[in-house]
Amino acid sequence: MACGLVAMGRMPMADTGSMPGKQDLLPDSVVTPNEAEIPESSIVDEVIWVVGNEPIMKSDVENMRLQAEMEGIKWDGDPDFLIPERLAVQKLFLHQAELDSIEVSEAEISAAVDQQINEWISYAKSQEELERIQKKTVKQMRADLREDFKNSQLVNRMQEQLVEDVSVTPSEVRDYFKNLPEDSIPFVPTEVEVEIITKQPKIPVEEVNRVKDQLRSFTERVTKGETPFATLATLYSEDEASRRQGGELDYMGRGVLDPAFAAVAFNLTDPKKISKIVESEFGYHIIQLVDKRGDKVKVRHILMNPKVSQEAIDETKQKLDSLADEIRAGKYEFEEMALYVSDDKDTRVNHGLLANKDPYQRSITSRFSMADLGGFSPEVQRAVENLKVGEISPAFVMKNSKGKTVCAIVKLKNRIEGHTATITEDYQVMRNLVLQKERGKFIHDWVEDKIKHTPVKMKERYKYGKYQYEGWVK
């Protein structure tokens, strides 16, 4: 529910009148003779807006209101009007996303749902209290949120595609900064630059063979008709994102999947047969075809990983601590060891330097705020918090970007204390600020243009509200 460029809703549609959905959900006269006599509280649910042919229900508005209350979100105006407007804008973007064949993976959706549920539990202080407030179980909440989060991510991706060609020049950034009132100049929080060396604990061949044997036994049970693949995935798969759906991933193109996984998945032709064991960057899989649709495939899979023993973790940490001692003694340089010793291929070529990538701003920087660093890795954040510039942390355990257990040491390369932005020291910050402003304006104009060409009907009581966009009331 966090606001994006334009408050969450953004949707393009070339011809919204052709949007699929129910026809004539609101008649031309949207107020019945006795409507004013019916207390609104007595209406269980109703269609309150129709955008193109897509309805917005009263219950949709109430659900979004409840979520906003849970998250402490304040509305800049009357939520009775702003919430249905946000939902209407979202429908515009979703239609365009469908036209442009934009997709999000099941893993992304499940990860977002899990994060939201965990945040709600934190706000409510316990899962039991959350279930009492929401009047439903966490399982039911997950099911309800899935479609919402899928739509939210499609909207965000659609927005990113729309503004990908919007750019700003250095002179525009300088002019903006020059004309900015002093009390409006942004404050840049403390930032750090961090270098890392990681090592994966050794896994015995016997443990790898144990995982493969178990996957082979699953294949045999499915082939013999003893147990459905989906049941085994629910019970045993280590891919939390798909496990709840019986291991099923939604339709995906090759580019969304791990290359090794995709190579096998797209070669499957018989839904009754199970693939050979596939090793990807995430672990070992077996895959079952569900369906193919054009250049996309829908499959189920079971993911398993060999277990890392505590003995192997302790041994690897000890080696990294010894290496850190040698670096502190001046025998080696941290950057040199990162290049030749580290298992992290993403940072190895940069001599261990972590990169803070922002695909939306299309920027890469070596600077992290502590909040950004926590989002990247809570373990790295904790390791860096008390380091002085140039110091190296003790070895610690973390999960890498593929979900694998690794051991690591980090060096604090630089710390830039919080300060008011300057154009010379913080050009990237100022550029992102101006770029966000220009992209927001582009999206706003785009939405208003789409509204002009989209049939919109609404209940009479919504015709007199104050909205963010012009043109809703025809």
ZAPAGU-650876 format. One record per residue (C-alpha): residue in three letters; chain; y, z, x. Coordinates in pm, 1 decimal. Example, Ala and Ser with C-alpha at 12.3 -4.5 7.8 and 13.67 -1.06 7.14 Angstrom:
! ZAPAGU-650876
<site ala,A,<-450.0,780.0,1230.0>>
<site ser,A,<-106.0,714.0,1367.0>>
***
This chain:
! ZAPAGU-650876
<site met,A,<0.0,0.0,0.0>>
<site ala,A,<231.0,2.6,297.4>>
<site cys,A,<510.5,-245.8,269.6>>
<site gly,A,<480.2,-565.0,467.9>>
<site leu,A,<748.0,-824.4,519.0>>
<site val,A,<833.2,-822.2,153.8>>
<site ala,A,<695.9,-505.7,16.3>>
<site met,A,<326.0,-608.4,11.6>>
<site gly,A,<335.2,-897.4,-226.7>>
<site arg,A,<354.6,-1244.6,-92.1>>
<site met,A,<188.0,-1545.9,-229.8>>
<site pro,A,<245.8,-1913.1,-226.0>>
<site met,A,<118.0,-2162.0,-470.0>>
<site ala,A,<188.3,-2531.0,-485.9>>
<site asp,A,<110.4,-2557.1,-856.2>>
<site thr,A,<73.1,-2213.4,-1005.6>>
<site gly,A,<39.0,-2355.9,-1350.8>>
<site ser,A,<-308.2,-2467.0,-1245.9>>
<site met,A,<-417.3,-2122.1,-1136.8>>
<site pro,A,<-768.4,-2047.2,-1265.2>>
<site gly,A,<-792.2,-1775.5,-1527.0>>
<site lys,A,<-762.4,-1688.5,-1892.7>>
<site gln,A,<-542.2,-1910.8,-2106.5>>
<site asp,A,<-262.0,-1794.3,-2336.0>>
<site leu,A,<-311.4,-1425.3,-2260.9>>
<site leu,A,<32.1,-1354.4,-2401.7>>
<site pro,A,<152.0,-1562.2,-2695.0>>
<site asp,A,<490.5,-1731.7,-2688.6>>
<site ser,A,<624.5,-1438.5,-2886.2>>
<site val,A,<510.8,-1151.6,-2668.1>>
<site val,A,<624.9,-872.8,-2901.6>>
<site thr,A,<429.6,-800.7,-3216.8>>
<site pro,A,<627.0,-688.2,-3525.1>>
<site asn,A,<497.3,-333.4,-3498.0>>
<site glu,A,<492.2,-303.5,-3118.9>>
<site ala,A,<795.1,-75.7,-3106.8>>
<site glu,A,<624.0,161.9,-3348.7>>
<site ile,A,<317.5,212.2,-3123.4>>
<site pro,A,<356.6,491.1,-2863.1>>
<site glu,A,<285.0,341.4,-2521.0>>
<site ser,A,<75.8,644.7,-2426.3>>
<site ser,A,<-170.8,554.3,-2703.1>>
<site ile,A,<-245.7,210.5,-2552.9>>
<site val,A,<-558.2,239.8,-2336.9>>
<site asp,A,<-501.7,-90.0,-2157.6>>
<site glu,A,<-317.2,-414.2,-2217.6>>
<site val,A,<-193.9,-730.8,-2050.6>>
<site ile,A,<169.3,-668.3,-1956.5>>
<site trp,A,<246.8,-975.3,-1740.3>>
<site val,A,<85.7,-1315.4,-1694.6>>
<site val,A,<164.9,-1506.8,-1374.5>>
<site gly,A,<45.4,-1866.1,-1402.4>>
<site asn,A,<-276.7,-1789.7,-1589.4>>
<site glu,A,<-348.8,-1463.1,-1409.0>>
<site pro,A,<-307.1,-1136.1,-1603.6>>
<site ile,A,<-158.2,-810.1,-1482.6>>
<site met,A,<-300.5,-513.5,-1670.8>>
<site lys,A,<-135.2,-184.2,-1747.9>>
<site ser,A,<-429.7,-17.4,-1571.6>>
<site asp,A,<-353.1,-218.0,-1253.6>>
<site val,A,<-4.6,-69.5,-1250.9>>
<site glu,A,<-132.1,283.5,-1308.3>>
<site asn,A,<-388.0,251.3,-1028.9>>
<site met,A,<-120.1,138.4,-783.1>>
<site arg,A,<108.3,420.2,-897.2>>
<site leu,A,<-168.7,675.1,-831.3>>
<site gln,A,<-237.5,532.4,-485.6>>
<site ala,A,<135.0,550.0,-401.3>>
<site glu,A,<145.6,914.2,-510.2>>
<site met,A,<-158.9,992.1,-294.4>>
<site glu,A,<13.2,838.8,8.5>>
<site gly,A,<355.8,984.7,-60.1>>
<site ile,A,<517.7,642.1,-96.8>>
<site lys,A,<865.8,641.2,-250.5>>
<site trp,A,<985.5,343.1,-451.1>>
<site asp,A,<1330.2,194.2,-391.6>>
<site gly,A,<1390.8,156.2,-762.6>>
<site asp,A,<1202.0,203.5,-1087.4>>
<site pro,A,<823.8,182.2,-1024.5>>
<site asp,A,<770.0,76.0,-1388.1>>
<site phe,A,<921.5,-258.3,-1288.9>>
<site leu,A,<860.9,-275.0,-912.4>>
<site ile,A,<484.1,-218.0,-934.4>>
<site pro,A,<409.4,-507.6,-1174.7>>
<site glu,A,<645.2,-723.9,-967.9>>
<site arg,A,<452.9,-639.2,-651.7>>
<site leu,A,<126.6,-729.3,-823.8>>
<site ala,A,<279.5,-1054.5,-950.2>>
<site val,A,<395.3,-1154.7,-602.5>>
<site gln,A,<50.8,-1071.7,-468.0>>
<site lys,A,<-107.2,-1311.3,-716.7>>
<site leu,A,<118.4,-1591.1,-592.3>>
<site phe,A,<5.1,-1537.2,-234.7>>
<site leu,A,<-361.7,-1504.4,-324.4>>
<site his,A,<-356.8,-1836.2,-501.8>>
<site gln,A,<-205.1,-2005.1,-197.9>>
<site ala,A,<-454.2,-1831.7,30.5>>
<site glu,A,<-733.1,-1982.7,-179.4>>
<site leu,A,<-575.1,-2327.0,-155.2>>
<site asp,A,<-545.1,-2290.7,222.3>>
<site ser,A,<-904.6,-2158.9,261.6>>
<site ile,A,<-791.1,-1837.5,428.2>>
<site glu,A,<-1066.7,-1579.7,472.1>>
<site val,A,<-1125.5,-1225.0,591.3>>
<site ser,A,<-1455.8,-1083.0,709.0>>
<site glu,A,<-1657.7,-816.6,529.5>>
<site ala,A,<-1628.3,-600.6,841.1>>
<site glu,A,<-1248.1,-607.9,822.1>>
<site ile,A,<-1251.1,-515.0,454.4>>
<site ser,A,<-1496.2,-227.0,499.0>>
<site ala,A,<-1306.2,-91.0,798.6>>
<site ala,A,<-982.1,-89.0,599.2>>
<site val,A,<-1150.2,80.7,301.3>>
<site asp,A,<-1302.1,347.8,527.8>>
<site gln,A,<-963.9,414.9,687.1>>
<site gln,A,<-798.7,451.3,346.3>>
<site ile,A,<-1068.0,688.8,214.9>>
<site asn,A,<-1038.8,903.0,529.2>>
<site glu,A,<-660.1,919.5,491.8>>
<site trp,A,<-694.6,1024.6,128.4>>
<site ile,A,<-943.2,1296.2,220.4>>
<site ser,A,<-693.2,1417.5,480.5>>
<site tyr,A,<-414.3,1431.2,219.8>>
<site ala,A,<-638.5,1604.2,-35.4>>
<site lys,A,<-775.1,1847.9,229.2>>
<site ser,A,<-1137.2,1783.2,126.0>>
<site gln,A,<-1364.4,1517.0,-21.2>>
<site glu,A,<-1433.6,1740.6,-321.1>>
<site glu,A,<-1062.8,1778.1,-397.7>>
<site leu,A,<-1009.6,1404.6,-360.9>>
<site glu,A,<-1290.1,1334.8,-608.3>>
<site arg,A,<-1137.6,1586.8,-849.3>>
<site ile,A,<-792.7,1422.1,-825.9>>
<site gln,A,<-925.8,1067.0,-855.5>>
<site lys,A,<-1185.2,1164.5,-1119.1>>
<site lys,A,<-1447.4,951.9,-942.8>>
<site thr,A,<-1686.7,977.7,-649.3>>
<site val,A,<-1605.2,847.2,-301.7>>
<site lys,A,<-1872.6,582.1,-356.2>>
<site gln,A,<-1692.5,464.2,-670.4>>
<site met,A,<-1359.9,466.2,-483.7>>
<site arg,A,<-1506.1,244.8,-212.2>>
<site ala,A,<-1627.3,-3.5,-472.3>>
<site asp,A,<-1290.8,-2.4,-649.1>>
<site leu,A,<-1093.7,-42.6,-326.4>>
<site arg,A,<-1299.6,-327.1,-184.4>>
<site glu,A,<-1135.7,-603.4,-389.6>>
<site asp,A,<-790.0,-449.7,-346.5>>
<site phe,A,<-823.6,-441.2,29.6>>
<site lys,A,<-969.7,-788.5,45.7>>
<site asn,A,<-669.8,-915.1,-148.8>>
<site ser,A,<-427.7,-715.6,64.6>>
<site gln,A,<-566.6,-863.4,385.8>>
<site leu,A,<-564.6,-1214.4,240.0>>
<site val,A,<-199.6,-1162.8,144.6>>
<site asn,A,<-112.2,-1044.3,494.6>>
<site arg,A,<-294.8,-1335.6,652.3>>
<site met,A,<-121.1,-1578.3,418.3>>
<site gln,A,<216.3,-1432.6,512.2>>
<site glu,A,<134.9,-1462.9,880.7>>
<site gln,A,<49.6,-1828.7,833.9>>
<site leu,A,<370.6,-1894.6,642.6>>
<site val,A,<597.4,-1748.3,910.3>>
<site glu,A,<407.6,-1860.7,1219.0>>
<site asp,A,<670.6,-2124.9,1295.6>>
<site val,A,<968.9,-1895.1,1238.1>>
<site ser,A,<1123.3,-1811.1,1574.1>>
<site val,A,<1445.1,-1678.3,1726.6>>
<site thr,A,<1629.0,-1779.8,2042.3>>
<site pro,A,<1756.0,-1543.6,2315.4>>
<site ser,A,<2113.2,-1620.5,2212.9>>
<site glu,A,<2035.3,-1521.1,1851.2>>
<site val,A,<1890.4,-1193.0,1975.0>>
<site arg,A,<2196.4,-1123.3,2192.3>>
<site asp,A,<2435.2,-1208.2,1908.5>>
<site tyr,A,<2248.9,-981.8,1668.2>>
<site phe,A,<2252.4,-693.2,1915.8>>
<site lys,A,<2622.0,-746.8,1995.6>>
<site asn,A,<2719.3,-725.1,1627.6>>
<site leu,A,<2491.9,-430.7,1546.6>>
<site pro,A,<2676.0,-103.6,1465.4>>
<site glu,A,<2607.7,162.2,1724.8>>
<site asp,A,<2438.6,392.8,1473.9>>
<site ser,A,<2201.4,109.2,1376.1>>
<site ile,A,<2069.0,39.1,1725.9>>
<site pro,A,<1697.5,130.5,1719.7>>
<site phe,A,<1554.1,422.0,1914.3>>
<site val,A,<1261.5,321.9,2134.1>>
<site pro,A,<997.1,600.3,2149.2>>
<site thr,A,<839.8,702.0,2478.0>>
<site glu,A,<617.3,422.1,2607.3>>
<site val,A,<344.3,415.7,2871.3>>
<site glu,A,<165.6,158.7,3083.5>>
<site val,A,<-199.4,239.8,3145.0>>
<site glu,A,<-473.1,101.8,3369.7>>
<site ile,A,<-841.3,153.7,3295.9>>
<site ile,A,<-1182.5,124.4,3460.5>>
<site thr,A,<-1490.4,138.5,3237.4>>
<site lys,A,<-1861.0,149.8,3311.1>>
<site gln,A,<-2148.8,122.0,3065.6>>
<site pro,A,<-2423.2,381.1,3116.3>>
<site lys,A,<-2753.8,222.7,3211.4>>
<site ile,A,<-3004.1,174.5,2932.4>>
<site pro,A,<-3372.7,170.3,3033.1>>
<site val,A,<-3575.7,-140.2,2951.8>>
<site glu,A,<-3805.4,82.0,2748.7>>
<site glu,A,<-3519.4,172.2,2513.8>>
<site val,A,<-3422.2,-193.3,2467.7>>
<site asn,A,<-3785.9,-276.4,2391.1>>
<site arg,A,<-3801.5,9.2,2139.6>>
<site val,A,<-3509.4,-142.6,1945.0>>
<site lys,A,<-3660.5,-490.7,1958.0>>
<site asp,A,<-3999.0,-361.1,1841.8>>
<site gln,A,<-3836.5,-187.2,1548.2>>
<site leu,A,<-3651.3,-505.4,1449.7>>
<site arg,A,<-3979.2,-699.5,1473.7>>
<site ser,A,<-4143.3,-443.9,1245.4>>
<site phe,A,<-3863.1,-496.3,991.6>>
<site thr,A,<-3920.8,-871.7,1005.4>>
<site glu,A,<-4291.1,-819.1,944.7>>
<site arg,A,<-4228.8,-589.6,646.5>>
<site val,A,<-3992.1,-841.6,485.5>>
<site thr,A,<-4223.4,-1136.4,553.5>>
<site lys,A,<-4520.3,-953.8,399.3>>
<site gly,A,<-4314.4,-865.9,93.3>>
<site glu,A,<-4345.9,-492.4,155.6>>
<site thr,A,<-3971.3,-413.3,167.9>>
<site pro,A,<-3661.9,-621.1,80.3>>
<site phe,A,<-3436.5,-707.5,373.1>>
<site ala,A,<-3137.2,-552.6,193.0>>
<site thr,A,<-3317.0,-218.5,159.4>>
<site leu,A,<-3396.9,-205.6,530.4>>
<site ala,A,<-3038.4,-297.9,615.0>>
<site thr,A,<-2906.3,-16.9,393.9>>
<site leu,A,<-3139.7,233.8,556.4>>
<site tyr,A,<-3128.3,130.6,921.5>>
<site ser,A,<-2844.4,-108.5,1011.3>>
<site glu,A,<-2580.1,33.0,1244.3>>
<site asp,A,<-2313.5,-203.9,1114.1>>
<site glu,A,<-2137.5,42.9,884.3>>
<site ala,A,<-1919.3,-232.0,739.6>>
<site ser,A,<-2206.5,-434.7,592.0>>
<site arg,A,<-2475.3,-168.2,557.9>>
<site arg,A,<-2346.2,-54.3,219.0>>
<site gln,A,<-2386.2,-410.2,90.3>>
<site gly,A,<-2746.1,-433.2,206.2>>
<site gly,A,<-2637.8,-591.5,533.0>>
<site glu,A,<-2463.7,-878.6,353.1>>
<site leu,A,<-2162.5,-1051.5,504.8>>
<site asp,A,<-1937.3,-1268.6,291.0>>
<site tyr,A,<-1903.0,-1643.9,346.9>>
<site met,A,<-1773.4,-1694.4,700.9>>
<site gly,A,<-1694.4,-1981.6,932.4>>
<site arg,A,<-1818.0,-2001.9,1289.1>>
<site gly,A,<-1486.9,-1889.8,1434.9>>
<site val,A,<-1504.0,-1550.0,1262.6>>
<site leu,A,<-1848.0,-1461.6,1401.3>>
<site asp,A,<-1973.9,-1366.9,1746.2>>
<site pro,A,<-2080.6,-1697.1,1912.7>>
<site ala,A,<-2442.0,-1591.3,1971.9>>
<site phe,A,<-2470.2,-1460.2,1615.9>>
<site ala,A,<-2309.6,-1775.7,1470.7>>
<site ala,A,<-2539.3,-2008.0,1666.2>>
<site val,A,<-2845.5,-1854.8,1497.9>>
<site ala,A,<-2692.5,-1790.4,1155.2>>
<site phe,A,<-2580.7,-2151.3,1108.6>>
<site asn,A,<-2921.7,-2285.7,1210.8>>
<site leu,A,<-3104.2,-2091.4,938.6>>
<site thr,A,<-3228.1,-2310.2,653.3>>
<site asp,A,<-3485.0,-2101.1,463.6>>
<site pro,A,<-3371.1,-1778.9,288.8>>
<site lys,A,<-3730.3,-1654.6,296.4>>
<site lys,A,<-3747.0,-1657.0,675.0>>
<site ile,A,<-3596.7,-1406.8,917.3>>
<site ser,A,<-3429.9,-1513.4,1240.5>>
<site lys,A,<-3549.1,-1430.4,1586.5>>
<site ile,A,<-3382.2,-1127.9,1748.0>>
<site val,A,<-3024.2,-1211.3,1847.1>>
<site glu,A,<-2831.0,-1028.6,2116.4>>
<site ser,A,<-2454.7,-1031.3,2062.8>>
<site glu,A,<-2170.0,-830.2,2212.4>>
<site phe,A,<-2228.2,-579.1,1932.8>>
<site gly,A,<-2601.7,-521.6,1987.7>>
<site tyr,A,<-2930.4,-666.7,1860.9>>
<site his,A,<-2963.3,-831.1,1519.2>>
<site ile,A,<-3208.2,-997.2,1283.9>>
<site ile,A,<-3051.1,-1229.1,1025.5>>
<site gln,A,<-3150.3,-1358.4,681.7>>
<site leu,A,<-2981.8,-1656.2,517.8>>
<site val,A,<-2832.6,-1597.5,172.0>>
<site asp,A,<-2642.2,-1921.5,111.7>>
<site lys,A,<-2447.1,-2202.0,275.4>>
<site arg,A,<-2129.0,-2347.9,135.8>>
<site gly,A,<-1969.2,-2632.1,329.2>>
<site asp,A,<-1878.7,-2506.7,676.1>>
<site lys,A,<-1937.9,-2142.2,582.9>>
<site val,A,<-2250.4,-1932.6,571.8>>
<site lys,A,<-2342.6,-1611.1,391.2>>
<site val,A,<-2609.1,-1398.0,558.7>>
<site arg,A,<-2756.6,-1050.7,569.7>>
<site his,A,<-2820.7,-882.2,900.9>>
<site ile,A,<-2952.7,-563.1,1052.5>>
<site leu,A,<-2776.6,-440.8,1365.6>>
<site met,A,<-2933.1,-191.3,1605.1>>
<site asn,A,<-2828.0,-66.5,1945.7>>
<site pro,A,<-3032.0,99.7,2218.8>>
<site lys,A,<-2943.4,467.1,2241.2>>
<site val,A,<-2752.9,587.3,2544.9>>
<site ser,A,<-2900.2,909.1,2680.8>>
<site gln,A,<-2679.4,1205.4,2767.2>>
<site glu,A,<-2834.1,1195.9,3114.2>>
<site ala,A,<-2713.0,836.8,3163.7>>
<site ile,A,<-2367.0,927.2,3032.9>>
<site asp,A,<-2340.0,1226.0,3268.0>>
<site glu,A,<-2455.2,1016.8,3563.8>>
<site thr,A,<-2199.1,744.2,3490.4>>
<site lys,A,<-1917.3,997.2,3444.4>>
<site gln,A,<-2009.1,1157.2,3776.0>>
<site lys,A,<-1989.3,821.8,3954.2>>
<site leu,A,<-1649.1,748.6,3800.4>>
<site asp,A,<-1521.1,1094.5,3894.9>>
<site ser,A,<-1635.6,1031.6,4252.6>>
<site leu,A,<-1458.5,695.0,4250.5>>
<site ala,A,<-1142.4,860.8,4115.2>>
<site asp,A,<-1155.9,1115.4,4400.1>>
<site glu,A,<-1181.3,835.4,4657.7>>
<site ile,A,<-883.6,657.5,4500.5>>
<site arg,A,<-680.8,981.2,4501.7>>
<site ala,A,<-770.5,1023.4,4869.8>>
<site gly,A,<-629.8,678.4,4944.4>>
<site lys,A,<-962.3,517.5,5031.1>>
<site tyr,A,<-925.0,256.2,4757.7>>
<site glu,A,<-657.8,128.9,4519.3>>
<site phe,A,<-719.6,178.2,4146.8>>
<site glu,A,<-623.1,-183.8,4076.4>>
<site glu,A,<-865.8,-313.6,4338.1>>
<site met,A,<-1153.8,-111.1,4192.9>>
<site ala,A,<-1067.4,-226.5,3840.0>>
<site leu,A,<-1104.8,-585.8,3955.1>>
<site tyr,A,<-1439.0,-538.1,4128.0>>
<site val,A,<-1602.3,-242.2,3949.8>>
<site ser,A,<-1490.1,-231.0,3587.8>>
<site asp,A,<-1715.4,-361.0,3309.9>>
<site asp,A,<-1417.4,-429.5,3083.2>>
<site lys,A,<-1372.9,-805.1,3108.8>>
<site asp,A,<-1052.0,-796.2,2901.5>>
<site thr,A,<-865.5,-579.7,3154.5>>
<site arg,A,<-1053.7,-656.3,3475.6>>
<site val,A,<-859.9,-975.5,3545.4>>
<site asn,A,<-533.5,-781.1,3500.8>>
<site his,A,<-641.9,-521.5,3759.5>>
<site gly,A,<-717.2,-278.2,3478.8>>
<site leu,A,<-382.8,-301.9,3298.0>>
<site leu,A,<-416.0,-255.8,2921.9>>
<site ala,A,<-242.5,-516.2,2704.7>>
<site asn,A,<-76.8,-425.6,2374.6>>
<site lys,A,<-126.7,-737.5,2164.0>>
<site asp,A,<66.9,-794.9,1844.7>>
<site pro,A,<-72.0,-1113.7,1685.6>>
<site tyr,A,<178.3,-1093.9,1401.5>>
<site gln,A,<478.3,-1089.6,1635.6>>
<site arg,A,<286.7,-1320.0,1871.3>>
<site ser,A,<373.1,-1089.8,2158.5>>
<site ile,A,<182.1,-920.6,2437.9>>
<site thr,A,<323.2,-634.8,2638.9>>
<site ser,A,<184.3,-376.1,2878.6>>
<site arg,A,<383.9,-102.0,2704.6>>
<site phe,A,<230.0,125.9,2441.0>>
<site ser,A,<395.4,393.1,2233.0>>
<site met,A,<167.9,693.3,2209.5>>
<site ala,A,<103.0,601.7,1845.8>>
<site asp,A,<2.7,248.1,1945.8>>
<site leu,A,<-221.0,386.2,2219.3>>
<site gly,A,<-389.2,616.0,1968.4>>
<site gly,A,<-453.5,316.6,1744.8>>
<site phe,A,<-606.3,132.7,2039.8>>
<site ser,A,<-821.7,427.9,2147.5>>
<site pro,A,<-778.2,797.4,2059.8>>
<site glu,A,<-980.8,887.2,2370.0>>
<site val,A,<-745.8,694.2,2600.3>>
<site gln,A,<-445.7,851.1,2427.1>>
<site arg,A,<-581.3,1201.8,2487.4>>
<site ala,A,<-661.5,1120.0,2851.1>>
<site val,A,<-306.5,994.7,2915.2>>
<site glu,A,<-107.8,1262.5,2730.1>>
<site asn,A,<-85.4,1512.7,3016.2>>
<site leu,A,<-92.3,1273.4,3311.5>>
<site lys,A,<204.3,1223.9,3542.9>>
<site val,A,<289.6,874.6,3664.4>>
<site gly,A,<37.3,770.1,3928.4>>
<site glu,A,<-222.7,1028.5,3829.9>>
<site ile,A,<-582.6,942.5,3738.1>>
<site ser,A,<-771.3,1111.5,3456.9>>
<site pro,A,<-1113.0,1275.7,3477.5>>
<site ala,A,<-1392.8,1054.1,3347.3>>
<site phe,A,<-1440.4,1055.7,2969.4>>
<site val,A,<-1653.8,885.6,2704.0>>
<site met,A,<-1516.1,634.0,2453.8>>
<site lys,A,<-1615.3,346.6,2227.3>>
<site asn,A,<-1505.4,4.1,2347.2>>
<site ser,A,<-1379.3,-275.6,2121.0>>
<site lys,A,<-1740.1,-379.6,2045.1>>
<site gly,A,<-1845.5,-31.6,1940.2>>
<site lys,A,<-2043.1,33.3,2260.0>>
<site thr,A,<-2045.4,373.1,2431.7>>
<site val,A,<-1876.8,351.2,2773.2>>
<site cys,A,<-1739.0,590.0,3031.4>>
<site ala,A,<-1385.5,544.0,3163.5>>
<site ile,A,<-1109.9,668.6,3389.2>>
<site val,A,<-744.2,578.6,3337.6>>
<site lys,A,<-433.1,579.5,3552.5>>
<site leu,A,<-84.5,630.3,3415.2>>
<site lys,A,<101.6,343.0,3577.2>>
<site asn,A,<440.3,406.2,3419.2>>
<site arg,A,<616.0,615.8,3155.6>>
<site ile,A,<938.6,502.8,2991.4>>
<site glu,A,<1103.6,794.7,2814.7>>
<site gly,A,<1236.7,752.5,2460.6>>
<site his,A,<1585.9,603.4,2450.1>>
<site thr,A,<1832.9,401.0,2247.7>>
<site ala,A,<1747.3,33.1,2293.4>>
<site thr,A,<1944.0,-182.1,2535.5>>
<site ile,A,<1935.0,-559.8,2544.3>>
<site thr,A,<1847.8,-563.7,2914.6>>
<site glu,A,<1566.7,-306.3,2910.7>>
<site asp,A,<1431.9,-362.1,2560.4>>
<site tyr,A,<1474.0,-731.0,2490.9>>
<site gln,A,<1126.2,-755.5,2337.9>>
<site val,A,<1203.1,-471.7,2096.5>>
<site met,A,<1526.3,-638.5,1988.6>>
<site arg,A,<1359.5,-979.2,1964.6>>
<site asn,A,<1090.7,-838.0,1737.6>>
<site leu,A,<1356.4,-674.3,1521.6>>
<site val,A,<1547.3,-1001.6,1476.5>>
<site leu,A,<1225.9,-1198.2,1430.1>>
<site gln,A,<1105.5,-959.1,1160.2>>
<site lys,A,<1441.3,-992.9,983.4>>
<site glu,A,<1423.1,-1374.1,989.1>>
<site arg,A,<1062.4,-1378.7,873.8>>
<site gly,A,<1144.5,-1139.9,591.2>>
<site lys,A,<1423.4,-1370.0,477.1>>
<site phe,A,<1191.7,-1672.4,495.4>>
<site ile,A,<925.8,-1497.8,284.7>>
<site his,A,<1183.2,-1377.0,32.6>>
<site asp,A,<1321.8,-1729.4,-13.3>>
<site trp,A,<970.6,-1870.9,-34.6>>
<site val,A,<870.7,-1627.7,-310.0>>
<site glu,A,<1182.1,-1700.0,-515.7>>
<site asp,A,<1115.4,-2073.3,-486.6>>
<site lys,A,<757.2,-2023.8,-609.7>>
<site ile,A,<874.2,-1812.3,-901.2>>
<site lys,A,<1090.9,-2104.5,-1016.7>>
<site his,A,<780.9,-2324.8,-1049.3>>
<site thr,A,<543.8,-2064.3,-1191.6>>
<site pro,A,<496.6,-1991.2,-1563.7>>
<site val,A,<560.3,-1618.4,-1614.7>>
<site lys,A,<525.3,-1420.1,-1937.1>>
<site met,A,<583.3,-1049.6,-1980.3>>
<site lys,A,<599.0,-789.1,-2251.0>>
<site glu,A,<946.3,-751.4,-2396.1>>
<site arg,A,<1005.4,-410.2,-2235.8>>
<site tyr,A,<975.8,-563.6,-1887.5>>
<site lys,A,<1247.7,-825.0,-1941.5>>
<site tyr,A,<1531.9,-584.6,-1871.2>>
<site gly,A,<1417.9,-434.2,-1542.1>>
<site lys,A,<1578.6,-459.5,-1199.7>>
<site tyr,A,<1353.9,-660.1,-966.4>>
<site gln,A,<1352.2,-748.9,-598.0>>
<site tyr,A,<1323.9,-1121.9,-669.2>>
<site glu,A,<1525.7,-1345.1,-897.9>>
<site gly,A,<1377.6,-1565.9,-1168.3>>
<site trp,A,<1097.5,-1365.4,-1328.1>>
<site val,A,<1258.0,-1369.9,-1669.3>>
<site lys,A,<1259.5,-1733.0,-1778.3>>
***
